[in-house]
């Protein structure tokens, strides 16, 4: 048990295939279809998680494992099978379920692209869920989403502001609960560029540098500005 707790666990981006993968796994094995080992391992871990966690709240809906089927209840008596749900739900549920399962057994959890197939609001909810449920585990997140970086900064700043004084803490925690806040001393952020990693955590703020988050937005603003300039000149000529 102690040895297992030292093993890191990986939640892959291919988790959105799980809803279809598990039903046809035996046929695929019999057909000798070469399957990625990481996906086979994750499928086994997902099935173990389902045996232990029968119900779970997700995006104002409820997951239930009933009659050997993964069901998403969007109303009290109405549900969809996971394989018939949206791509966002098919990506998010395996993450939510296995994360809650892993944190009780392992210290390090690696999560690839938590934003996969998710609307920005759902990306924010997912990060809050991950932080709230991480217990004593360390999370390693790989992302391409500026929304993920932005919500991490909000949670970092919430911790910083809440620990200024007790009066402020009560007001801050009414917006961002304490179990969703991130201690900057327990946080690192890196950008991989041309095969080299560099820290993007501000030394004075303890947060992700704003220019990294807004880099693409700045490029779009520049292009939009140039287009507006050309358009305005055209209208003036008329």
C-alpha positions in Angstrom: 0.0 0.0 0.0 2.8 2.4 0.9 4.7 1.6 -2.4 1.5 2.2 -4.4 1.1 5.6 -2.9 4.4 6.6 -4.3 3.4 5.7 -7.9 2.2 8.6 -10.0 -1.0 8.2 -12.0 -1.7 9.6 -15.4 -5.1 10.8 -16.8 -4.6 10.9 -20.6 -6.3 13.2 -23.2 -7.6 10.0 -24.8 -10.0 9.5 -21.8 -12.9 10.7 -24.0 -12.7 7.3 -25.8 -13.4 5.5 -22.6 -17.2 5.5 -23.0 -16.9 3.6 -26.3 -13.7 1.8 -25.5 -14.9 -0.2 -22.4 -17.9 -1.8 -24.2 -15.8 -3.1 -27.1 -12.6 -3.9 -25.2 -12.9 -7.7 -25.2 -13.7 -7.7 -29.0 -10.7 -5.5 -29.7 -8.4 -7.7 -27.7 -9.7 -10.8 -29.5 -9.2 -9.1 -32.8 -5.6 -8.4 -31.8 -6.0 -4.7 -32.4 -2.8 -3.0 -31.1 -4.0 -0.7 -28.3 -1.9 1.9 -26.5 -0.8 0.5 -23.1 -1.6 3.8 -21.4 -5.2 3.6 -22.6 -5.6 0.0 -21.4 -4.2 0.9 -18.0 -6.5 3.9 -17.7 -9.5 1.8 -18.7 -8.7 -0.7 -15.9 -8.3 2.2 -13.4 -11.5 3.8 -14.6 -13.4 0.5 -14.0 -11.9 0.3 -10.5 -13.0 3.8 -9.8 -16.6 3.0 -10.9 -16.8 0.1 -8.5 -15.8 2.4 -5.6 -17.7 5.7 -6.6 -21.3 5.0 -7.7 -22.5 8.6 -7.8 -20.8 12.0 -8.6 -22.0 15.5 -9.2 -20.7 17.0 -12.5 -21.8 20.3 -14.2 -25.1 20.6 -12.4 -25.9 17.0 -13.4 -25.4 13.7 -11.6 -23.4 10.6 -12.7 -24.7 7.3 -11.5 -23.3 3.8 -12.2 -26.5 1.7 -12.5 -27.2 -1.7 -14.1 -23.5 -1.8 -15.3 -24.1 1.4 -17.2 -22.6 4.9 -16.8 -25.5 7.3 -16.7 -25.7 11.1 -16.7 -28.9 12.4 -15.1 -29.8 15.9 -16.3 -33.1 15.7 -14.5 -34.3 13.5 -11.6 -35.7 10.8 -13.7 -34.1 11.5 -17.1 -30.7 10.4 -18.1 -28.4 9.7 -21.0 -25.9 6.9 -21.3 -22.3 8.3 -21.1 -21.7 7.2 -24.8 -24.7 9.3 -25.8 -23.7 12.4 -23.9 -21.8 15.4 -25.2 -18.1 15.1 -26.0 -17.4 17.4 -23.0 -19.1 15.1 -20.6 -17.3 12.1 -22.1 -14.0 13.9 -21.5 -14.8 15.3 -18.1 -16.4 12.3 -16.3 -13.4 10.0 -16.6 -11.3 12.9 -15.2 -13.6 13.6 -12.3 -14.1 10.0 -11.4 -10.5 8.8 -11.6 -9.2 11.9 -9.9 -11.5 11.4 -6.9 -10.4 7.7 -6.9 -6.6 8.4 -7.3 -6.3 11.0 -4.5 -7.1 8.4 -1.9 -4.3 6.2 -3.0 -1.5 8.1 -4.8 0.6 11.2 -4.1 1.2 12.4 -7.7 -1.4 12.8 -10.4 -0.6 13.9 -14.0 -3.6 15.3 -16.0 -3.3 16.0 -19.7 -5.5 18.8 -21.1 -8.3 19.1 -18.5 -9.9 21.6 -20.9 -10.5 18.9 -23.5 -13.9 19.5 -25.3 -15.1 21.8 -22.6 -16.8 25.2 -22.8 -14.8 27.9 -20.9 -17.2 28.0 -17.9 -16.8 24.2 -17.6 -13.0 24.5 -17.8 -13.2 26.8 -14.8 -15.5 24.5 -12.9 -13.2 21.6 -13.7 -10.1 23.3 -12.3 -12.0 24.3 -9.1 -13.1 20.7 -8.7 -9.6 19.4 -9.2 -8.1 21.7 -6.6 -11.0 21.2 -4.1 -10.7 17.4 -4.4 -6.9 16.9 -4.6 -6.6 16.2 -0.8 -2.8 15.8 -0.2 -1.9 14.8 -3.7 0.2 16.9 -6.1 -1.4 17.7 -9.4 0.7 18.1 -12.6 -1.4 19.8 -15.3 -0.6 20.1 -19.0 -2.7 22.6 -20.8 -3.0 24.8 -23.9 -5.9 26.8 -22.5 -5.6 30.5 -21.4 -8.8 30.0 -19.4 -7.0 27.4 -17.3 -4.1 29.8 -16.7 -6.6 32.6 -15.8 -8.6 30.6 -13.3 -5.3 29.3 -11.7 -4.3 33.0 -11.2 -7.7 33.7 -9.6 -7.3 30.9 -7.1 -3.7 32.0 -6.4 -4.8 35.6 -5.8 -7.7 34.4 -3.6 -5.2 32.7 -1.3 -3.0 35.7 -1.2 -5.8 38.1 -0.5 -7.5 35.8 2.1 -4.4 35.6 4.1 -4.0 39.3 4.5 -6.3 39.5 7.5 -9.3 37.7 9.0 -11.9 40.3 8.0 -10.7 40.1 4.4 -10.5 36.3 4.5 -14.2 35.9 5.3 -15.2 38.1 2.4 -12.8 36.3 0.0 -13.9 32.9 1.0 -17.5 33.8 0.3 -16.4 34.1 -3.4 -13.7 31.5 -3.6 -14.0 28.8 -0.9 -10.8 28.1 1.1 -10.5 24.6 -0.3 -10.3 26.0 -3.8 -7.6 28.5 -3.1 -3.9 27.7 -4.1 -1.0 28.6 -1.9 1.6 30.3 -4.3 4.4 28.6 -2.3 3.0 25.2 -3.4 2.6 26.2 -7.1 4.9 26.3 -10.1 4.2 27.1 -13.8 6.4 26.4 -16.9 6.1 27.2 -20.6 7.7 24.7 -23.0 9.1 26.5 -26.0 11.5 25.0 -28.6 12.0 22.0 -26.3 13.1 24.2 -23.4 11.1 24.9 -20.2 11.1 28.3 -18.5 9.3 29.5 -15.4 6.3 31.8 -16.0 5.6 32.3 -12.4 6.1 35.9 -11.2 8.7 36.2 -8.4 7.0 39.0 -6.6 3.3 38.0 -7.2 3.6 34.2 -7.1 1.1 34.1 -10.0 1.4 33.3 -13.7 2.7 36.3 -15.6 -0.1 38.2 -17.4 1.8 38.6 -20.6 1.9 34.8 -21.0 -1.9 34.6 -20.6 -2.7 37.6 -22.9 -0.1 36.8 -25.6 -2.6 35.4 -28.1 -5.1 38.1 -27.2 -2.5 40.7 -27.9 -1.8 39.2 -31.3 -5.5 39.3 -32.2 -5.8 42.8 -31.0 -3.0 43.9 -33.3 -4.5 42.1 -36.3 -8.0 43.6 -35.5 -6.4 47.1 -35.1 -4.7 46.8 -38.6 -8.0 45.6 -40.1 -9.9 48.5 -38.6 -7.2 51.0 -39.8 -7.6 49.7 -43.4 -11.4 49.6 -43.2 -11.5 53.2 -41.8 -9.3 54.5 -44.6 -11.5 52.8 -47.1 -14.7 54.4 -45.6 -13.0 57.8 -45.5 -12.2 57.5 -49.2 -15.8 56.9 -50.0 
